[in-house]
């Protein structure tokens, strides 16, 4: 995204309130994500509400699998769910909410879809392993150490399930939460 130039900023300042309003409304009509960002800022929507809405979208995606191959459909919907989490992050900039959404998605997977880890197609297994690793790294880099205790046991359990499958991965999956740097 380009950085607004000095001339651009000067031109914006010279606009009347009515012109600014018309320009903003035109912009948000064209871009749904911009609309959500502006609505989040202006209407002071609580982050918890957006976490709830995104959780519902993720739930619907993961249980709305269609197609001949369940594993491929789950992988596709897992990627869509990760995109929803990224969208949440761009709108709110809330790391704790992002981590909570990652954990929510992982709970759905490990409570309902671990049987698909043994599928001929290893893409769902690999995508899940990457999500676990990314979640651990996110917690370690962005959150206080107090949160480590909250998530550590659950993530260690997920790592154990993934290691018990003994499928080859193109990256190194740590044995425990502690091993991730």
Backbone as CSV, one residue per row, in Angstrom:
resi,resn,N_x,N_y,N_z,CA_x,CA_y,CA_z,C_x,C_y,C_z
1,UNK,0.848,-1.166,0.000,0.000,0.000,0.000,0.896,1.233,0.000
2,UNK,0.624,2.186,-0.880,1.491,3.367,-0.968,1.344,4.273,0.254
3,UNK,2.428,4.966,0.542,2.430,5.935,1.634,1.853,7.240,1.091
4,UNK,0.880,7.820,1.785,0.287,9.073,1.295,1.335,10.186,1.215
5,UNK,1.377,10.843,0.077,2.337,11.925,-0.124,1.856,13.197,0.579
6,UNK,2.736,14.155,0.632,2.399,15.430,1.274,1.272,16.132,0.509
7,UNK,1.327,16.063,-0.823,0.276,16.689,-1.628,-1.077,16.027,-1.381
8,UNK,-1.047,14.715,-1.249,-2.281,13.970,-0.994,-2.896,14.390,0.342
9,UNK,-2.058,14.448,1.367,-2.543,14.850,2.687,-3.093,16.272,2.663
10,UNK,-2.420,17.147,1.927,-2.870,18.537,1.818,-4.223,18.614,1.116
11,UNK,-4.383,17.804,0.061,-5.649,17.786,-0.677,-6.788,17.273,0.209
12,UNK,-6.507,16.277,1.051,-7.519,15.745,1.972,-7.947,16.833,2.960
13,UNK,-6.984,17.576,3.478,-7.298,18.635,4.445,-8.176,19.719,3.834
14,UNK,-8.047,19.931,2.531,-8.806,20.990,1.870,-10.245,20.576,1.548
15,UNK,-10.541,19.284,1.659,-11.901,18.821,1.385,-12.851,19.288,2.486
16,UNK,-14.086,19.507,2.105,-15.100,19.847,3.102,-15.531,18.567,3.805
17,UNK,-16.235,18.723,4.916,-16.713,17.556,5.648,-17.622,16.693,4.786
18,UNK,-18.448,17.329,4.005,-19.380,16.589,3.147,-18.615,15.799,2.081
19,UNK,-17.565,16.388,1.526,-16.759,15.699,0.518,-15.987,14.531,1.144
20,UNK,-15.478,14.742,2.369,-14.780,13.660,3.074,-15.725,12.497,3.354
21,UNK,-16.935,12.829,3.784,-17.934,11.797,4.050,-18.255,11.008,2.791
22,UNK,-18.473,11.711,1.680,-18.789,11.040,0.411,-17.628,10.145,-0.033
23,UNK,-16.407,10.634,0.113,-15.228,9.860,-0.269,-15.076,8.606,0.591
24,UNK,-15.275,8.756,1.892,-15.177,7.612,2.800,-16.259,6.576,2.510
25,UNK,-17.475,7.021,2.303,-18.564,6.082,1.993,-18.306,5.360,0.673
26,UNK,-17.773,6.050,-0.292,-17.447,5.437,-1.582,-16.369,4.362,-1.397
27,UNK,-15.369,4.677,-0.572,-14.277,3.723,-0.336,-14.765,2.470,0.386
28,UNK,-15.594,2.645,1.414,-16.041,1.472,2.174,-17.037,0.624,1.396
29,UNK,-17.719,1.216,0.427,-18.616,0.413,-0.423,-17.822,-0.511,-1.332
30,UNK,-16.637,-0.117,-1.683,-15.811,-0.905,-2.607,-15.016,-2.001,-1.920
31,UNK,-14.727,-1.822,-0.650,-13.833,-2.750,0.038,-14.469,-3.191,1.360
32,UNK,-14.868,-4.455,1.424,-15.538,-4.983,2.613,-14.626,-4.947,3.840
33,UNK,-13.349,-5.233,3.641,-12.429,-5.223,4.778,-12.233,-3.800,5.301
34,UNK,-12.146,-2.833,4.412,-12.049,-1.433,4.839,-13.297,-1.036,5.620
35,UNK,-14.446,-1.499,5.151,-15.697,-1.235,5.881,-15.603,-1.788,7.305
36,UNK,-15.120,-3.009,7.427,-15.006,-3.628,8.753,-14.017,-2.879,9.644
37,UNK,-12.908,-2.425,9.067,-11.916,-1.671,9.840,-12.522,-0.362,10.333
38,UNK,-13.183,0.367,9.438,-13.779,1.647,9.800,-14.904,1.434,10.821
39,UNK,-15.724,0.409,10.613,-16.806,0.118,11.562,-16.231,-0.231,12.932
40,UNK,-15.166,-1.021,12.955,-14.527,-1.399,14.218,-14.027,-0.162,14.955
41,UNK,-13.429,0.768,14.227,-12.884,1.982,14.836,-13.989,2.957,15.245
42,UNK,-14.940,3.206,14.355,-15.955,4.225,14.615,-17.038,3.770,15.593
43,UNK,-17.485,2.538,15.441,-18.590,2.047,16.267,-18.110,1.425,17.575
44,UNK,-16.798,1.352,17.741,-16.199,0.775,18.942,-16.772,-0.607,19.261
45,UNK,-16.762,-1.451,18.248,-17.224,-2.829,18.393,-16.243,-3.569,19.301
46,UNK,-16.737,-4.263,20.318,-15.826,-4.998,21.216,-15.097,-6.116,20.458
47,UNK,-13.839,-6.308,20.802,-13.027,-7.352,20.171,-13.670,-8.715,20.385
48,UNK,-14.274,-8.918,21.567,-14.904,-10.204,21.876,-16.009,-10.528,20.877
49,UNK,-16.734,-9.504,20.432,-17.796,-9.719,19.454,-17.213,-10.189,18.125
50,UNK,-16.097,-9.590,17.714,-15.463,-10.012,16.466,-14.854,-11.404,16.597
51,UNK,-14.335,-11.732,17.775,-13.822,-13.087,18.007,-14.962,-14.086,17.866
52,UNK,-16.102,-13.755,18.441,-17.289,-14.627,18.365,-17.746,-14.813,16.913
53,UNK,-17.835,-13.709,16.165,-18.275,-13.789,14.770,-17.304,-14.611,13.928
54,UNK,-16.007,-14.405,14.138,-15.004,-15.156,13.386,-15.037,-16.631,13.779
55,UNK,-15.262,-16.920,15.054,-15.378,-18.311,15.509,-16.544,-19.008,14.817
56,UNK,-17.653,-18.310,14.680,-18.811,-18.887,13.996,-18.502,-19.173,12.529
57,UNK,-17.796,-18.253,11.876,-17.414,-18.474,10.476,-16.508,-19.689,10.349
58,UNK,-15.546,-19.799,11.264,-14.627,-20.942,11.249,-15.388,-22.241,11.484
59,UNK,-16.288,-22.224,12.442,-17.095,-23.413,12.739,-17.887,-23.831,11.503
60,UNK,-18.539,-22.870,10.860,-19.324,-23.164,9.661,-18.443,-23.706,8.541
61,UNK,-17.247,-23.151,8.384,-16.339,-23.627,7.339,-15.902,-25.067,7.601
62,UNK,-15.519,-25.355,8.832,-14.984,-26.685,9.123,-16.066,-27.767,9.109
63,UNK,-17.294,-27.391,9.414,-18.366,-28.381,9.369,-19.137,-28.359,8.057
64,UNK,-18.797,-27.431,7.195,-19.477,-27.333,5.906,-18.669,-27.936,4.778
65,UNK,-17.935,-28.998,5.071,-17.089,-29.610,4.049,-17.943,-30.328,3.018
66,UNK,-17.558,-30.160,1.786,-18.239,-30.835,0.683,-17.193,-31.364,-0.287
67,UNK,-17.580,-32.297,-1.092,-16.666,-32.833,-2.086,-16.469,-34.320,-1.894
68,UNK,-15.757,-34.900,-2.846,-15.550,-36.344,-2.797,-14.495,-36.744,-1.776
69,UNK,-13.469,-35.925,-1.625,-12.400,-36.247,-0.690,-12.527,-35.371,0.551
70,UNK,-12.842,-36.012,1.670,-12.997,-35.274,2.924,-11.695,-34.587,3.306
71,UNK,-10.578,-35.264,3.132,-9.285,-34.695,3.507,-8.976,-33.435,2.701
72,UNK,-9.219,-33.472,1.404,-8.968,-32.292,0.568,-9.914,-31.156,0.927
73,UNK,-11.160,-31.477,1.201,-12.133,-30.452,1.580,-11.769,-29.815,2.915
74,UNK,-11.327,-30.643,3.851,-10.906,-30.117,5.150,-9.692,-29.202,4.995
75,UNK,-8.764,-29.598,4.142,-7.581,-28.768,3.911,-7.977,-27.424,3.322
76,UNK,-8.861,-27.447,2.342,-9.329,-26.209,1.705,-10.023,-25.314,2.737
77,UNK,-10.884,-25.890,3.556,-11.599,-25.104,4.553,-10.702,-24.673,5.707
78,UNK,-9.670,-25.448,5.996,-8.680,-25.040,6.990,-7.956,-23.784,6.504
79,UNK,-7.590,-23.778,5.237,-6.930,-22.588,4.671,-7.862,-21.379,4.689
80,UNK,-9.123,-21.587,4.375,-10.090,-20.483,4.431,-10.240,-19.975,5.863
81,UNK,-10.230,-20.885,6.824,-10.335,-20.498,8.234,-9.128,-19.669,8.666
82,UNK,-7.954,-20.067,8.212,-6.737,-19.318,8.531,-6.810,-17.921,7.914
83,UNK,-7.397,-17.821,6.731,-7.579,-16.499,6.107,-8.556,-15.638,6.904
84,UNK,-9.578,-16.250,7.470,-10.518,-15.505,8.319,-9.808,-14.974,9.563
85,UNK,-8.913,-15.785,10.125,-8.151,-15.337,11.297,-7.229,-14.187,10.911
86,UNK,-6.599,-14.281,9.753,-5.728,-13.199,9.282,-6.530,-11.917,9.062
87,UNK,-7.729,-12.060,8.558,-8.613,-10.899,8.353,-8.963,-10.266,9.700
88,UNK,-9.280,-11.094,10.679,-9.547,-10.610,12.035,-8.348,-9.816,12.552
89,UNK,-7.152,-10.347,12.329,-5.930,-9.691,12.803,-5.750,-8.331,12.124
90,UNK,-5.994,-8.266,10.812,-5.837,-6.996,10.097,-6.836,-5.949,10.582
91,UNK,-8.025,-6.388,10.958,-9.053,-5.453,11.402,-8.787,-4.966,12.823
92,UNK,-8.447,-5.869,13.732,-8.368,-5.514,15.152,-6.954,-5.296,15.676
93,UNK,-5.966,-5.935,15.072,-4.582,-5.896,15.568,-4.482,-6.499,16.978
94,UNK,-5.400,-7.399,17.325,-5.453,-8.005,18.656,-4.813,-9.392,18.625
95,UNK,-3.627,-9.507,19.211,-2.875,-10.763,19.185,-3.550,-11.830,20.040
96,UNK,-4.054,-11.459,21.200,-4.705,-12.435,22.090,-5.920,-13.053,21.395
97,UNK,-6.708,-12.231,20.724,-7.859,-12.744,19.971,-7.427,-13.663,18.851
98,UNK,-6.344,-13.306,18.185,-5.811,-14.149,17.112,-5.403,-15.515,17.654
99,UNK,-4.709,-15.523,18.781,-4.288,-16.786,19.393,-5.511,-17.598,19.811
100,UNK,-6.500,-16.939,20.398,-7.723,-17.643,20.804,-8.422,-18.283,19.599
101,UNK,-8.419,-17.599,18.466,-9.024,-18.166,17.253,-8.213,-19.348,16.731
102,UNK,-6.887,-19.255,16.809,-6.045,-20.393,16.418,-6.375,-21.601,17.292
103,UNK,-6.453,-21.367,18.603,-6.745,-22.456,19.538,-8.137,-23.026,19.265
104,UNK,-9.109,-22.177,18.992,-10.469,-22.634,18.674,-10.442,-23.557,17.454
105,UNK,-9.731,-23.137,16.411,-9.630,-23.948,15.194,-8.932,-25.273,15.478
106,UNK,-7.860,-25.232,16.253,-7.160,-26.473,16.593,-8.041,-27.410,17.414
107,UNK,-8.830,-26.859,18.315,-9.751,-27.710,19.101,-10.747,-28.406,18.190
108,UNK,-11.289,-27.657,17.234,-12.225,-28.277,16.284,-11.561,-29.431,15.548
109,UNK,-10.357,-29.203,15.096,-9.642,-30.230,14.325,-9.355,-31.450,15.187
110,UNK,-8.779,-31.238,16.377,-8.348,-32.368,17.193,-9.506,-33.081,17.884
111,UNK,-10.646,-32.443,18.030,-11.801,-33.114,18.618,-12.618,-33.868,17.575
112,UNK,-12.496,-33.481,16.294,-13.404,-34.044,15.305,-12.766,-34.668,14.070
113,UNK,-11.555,-34.251,13.713,-11.042,-34.636,12.398,-9.684,-35.326,12.416
114,UNK,-9.220,-35.826,13.554,-7.898,-36.456,13.592,-7.839,-37.741,12.769
115,UNK,-8.956,-38.343,12.504,-8.979,-39.535,11.655,-8.488,-39.248,10.252
116,UNK,-8.605,-38.008,9.821,-8.155,-37.635,8.477,-6.640,-37.466,8.391
117,UNK,-5.947,-37.490,9.526,-4.488,-37.428,9.498,-3.902,-38.663,8.827
118,UNK,-4.643,-39.778,8.871,-4.167,-41.027,8.276,-4.557,-41.171,6.812
119,UNK,-5.153,-40.152,6.253,-5.574,-40.185,4.859,-4.367,-40.328,3.933
120,UNK,-4.637,-40.821,2.733,-3.601,-40.929,1.713,-3.005,-39.546,1.416
121,UNK,-3.858,-38.540,1.411,-3.411,-37.170,1.180,-2.924,-36.588,2.504
122,UNK,-1.677,-36.182,2.542,-1.134,-35.694,3.809,-1.259,-34.180,3.965
123,UNK,-1.946,-33.514,3.073,-2.029,-32.050,3.115,-2.754,-31.545,4.368
124,UNK,-3.801,-32.239,4.810,-4.523,-31.809,6.011,-3.640,-31.977,7.244
125,UNK,-2.942,-33.093,7.317,-2.016,-33.345,8.425,-0.925,-32.275,8.452
126,UNK,-0.336,-31.982,7.295,0.735,-30.991,7.197,0.234,-29.596,7.552
127,UNK,-0.926,-29.221,7.035,-1.486,-27.901,7.328,-1.797,-27.750,8.816
128,UNK,-2.272,-28.811,9.435,-2.559,-28.774,10.871,-1.269,-28.652,11.673
129,UNK,-0.246,-29.404,11.276,1.045,-29.327,11.970,1.631,-27.916,11.854
130,UNK,1.520,-27.319,10.668,2.005,-25.941,10.483,1.225,-24.962,11.365
131,UNK,-0.074,-25.181,11.486,-0.899,-24.303,12.316,-0.501,-24.415,13.793
132,UNK,-0.241,-25.626,14.261,0.198,-25.817,15.646,1.520,-25.084,15.871
133,UNK,2.465,-25.269,14.953,3.767,-24.618,15.079,3.631,-23.096,15.042
134,UNK,2.828,-22.593,14.118,2.615,-21.145,13.999,1.969,-20.585,15.272
135,UNK,1.024,-21.319,15.836,0.349,-20.881,17.055,1.340,-20.793,18.215
136,UNK,2.184,-21.799,18.351,3.184,-21.787,19.422,4.136,-20.610,19.246
137,UNK,4.601,-20.400,18.017,5.523,-19.287,17.762,4.855,-17.947,18.053
138,UNK,3.602,-17.828,17.691,2.860,-16.592,17.941,2.742,-16.323,19.441
139,UNK,2.432,-17.353,20.199,2.313,-17.212,21.651,3.653,-16.793,22.247
140,UNK,4.722,-17.464,21.827,6.040,-17.177,22.404,6.549,-15.792,22.027
141,UNK,6.255,-15.329,20.815,6.792,-14.039,20.361,5.943,-12.849,20.796
142,UNK,4.637,-13.008,20.826,3.758,-11.848,20.976,3.045,-11.729,22.322
143,UNK,2.948,-12.821,23.064,2.209,-12.765,24.330,3.146,-12.856,25.522
144,UNK,2.675,-12.389,26.660,3.445,-12.474,27.901,3.593,-13.934,28.317
145,UNK,4.593,-14.181,29.135,4.849,-15.546,29.604,3.695,-16.107,30.432
146,UNK,2.849,-15.245,30.970,1.698,-15.710,31.745,0.775,-16.580,30.899
147,UNK,0.698,-16.276,29.618,-0.180,-17.034,28.729,0.409,-18.392,28.347
148,UNK,1.723,-18.556,28.516,2.351,-19.828,28.181,1.688,-20.958,28.954
149,UNK,1.450,-20.726,30.232,0.861,-21.745,31.105,-0.549,-22.089,30.639
150,UNK,-1.284,-21.066,30.207,-2.670,-21.271,29.785,-2.772,-22.200,28.579
151,UNK,-1.833,-22.095,27.655,-1.922,-22.836,26.395,-0.985,-24.041,26.306
152,UNK,0.014,-24.098,27.161,1.081,-25.089,27.024,0.589,-26.534,27.016
153,UNK,-0.222,-26.928,27.984,-0.666,-28.320,28.077,-1.450,-28.751,26.842
154,UNK,-2.355,-27.901,26.414,-3.182,-28.229,25.249,-2.320,-28.376,23.993
155,UNK,-1.376,-27.462,23.799,-0.521,-27.529,22.612,0.428,-28.719,22.668
156,UNK,0.905,-29.060,23.855,1.741,-30.265,24.004,0.947,-31.519,23.637
157,UNK,-0.311,-31.538,24.012,-1.192,-32.662,23.667,-1.342,-32.773,22.146
158,UNK,-1.525,-31.641,21.477,-1.653,-31.637,20.015,-0.354,-32.105,19.356
159,UNK,0.774,-31.652,19.892,2.064,-32.086,19.346,2.237,-33.595,19.502
160,UNK,1.810,-34.128,20.634,1.914,-35.573,20.872,1.069,-36.352,19.863
161,UNK,-0.151,-35.880,19.621,-1.021,-36.548,18.637,-0.377,-36.520,17.253
162,UNK,0.183,-35.384,16.887,0.821,-35.270,15.570,2.049,-36.176,15.465
163,UNK,2.849,-36.261,16.510,4.043,-37.107,16.485,3.688,-38.588,16.482
164,UNK,2.556,-38.961,17.059,2.139,-40.365,17.059,1.763,-40.853,15.669
165,UNK,1.460,-39.948,14.760,1.105,-40.341,13.390,2.334,-40.721,12.571
166,UNK,3.489,-40.224,12.954,4.772,-40.555,12.316,4.748,-40.347,10.794
167,UNK,4.125,-39.291,10.353,4.144,-38.949,8.928,5.284,-37.969,8.697
168,UNK,5.963,-38.092,7.566,7.072,-37.173,7.303,6.559,-35.756,7.004
169,UNK,7.288,-34.778,7.524,6.967,-33.376,7.280,8.184,-32.698,6.652
170,UNK,7.956,-31.642,5.907,9.045,-30.912,5.259,9.719,-29.933,6.224
171,UNK,9.248,-29.880,7.441,9.802,-28.988,8.452,9.908,-29.761,9.765
172,UNK,10.649,-29.209,10.706,10.847,-29.878,11.991,9.731,-29.467,12.944
173,UNK,9.009,-30.455,13.423,7.949,-30.231,14.398,8.507,-30.568,15.777
174,UNK,8.533,-29.602,16.683,9.111,-29.878,18.005,8.277,-30.902,18.773
175,UNK,8.939,-31.528,19.742,8.250,-32.518,20.566,7.348,-31.855,21.605
176,UNK,7.787,-30.692,22.124,7.019,-29.995,23.164,6.997,-28.495,22.903
177,UNK,6.120,-27.839,23.618,5.969,-26.388,23.559,7.284,-25.684,23.904
178,UNK,8.020,-26.241,24.857,9.258,-25.630,25.350,10.339,-25.555,24.282
179,UNK,10.347,-26.492,23.332,11.412,-26.565,22.337,11.316,-25.509,21.260
180,UNK,10.184,-24.869,21.126,9.999,-23.870,20.063,10.686,-22.584,20.463
181,UNK,11.418,-22.013,19.504,12.125,-20.754,19.769,11.385,-19.583,19.201
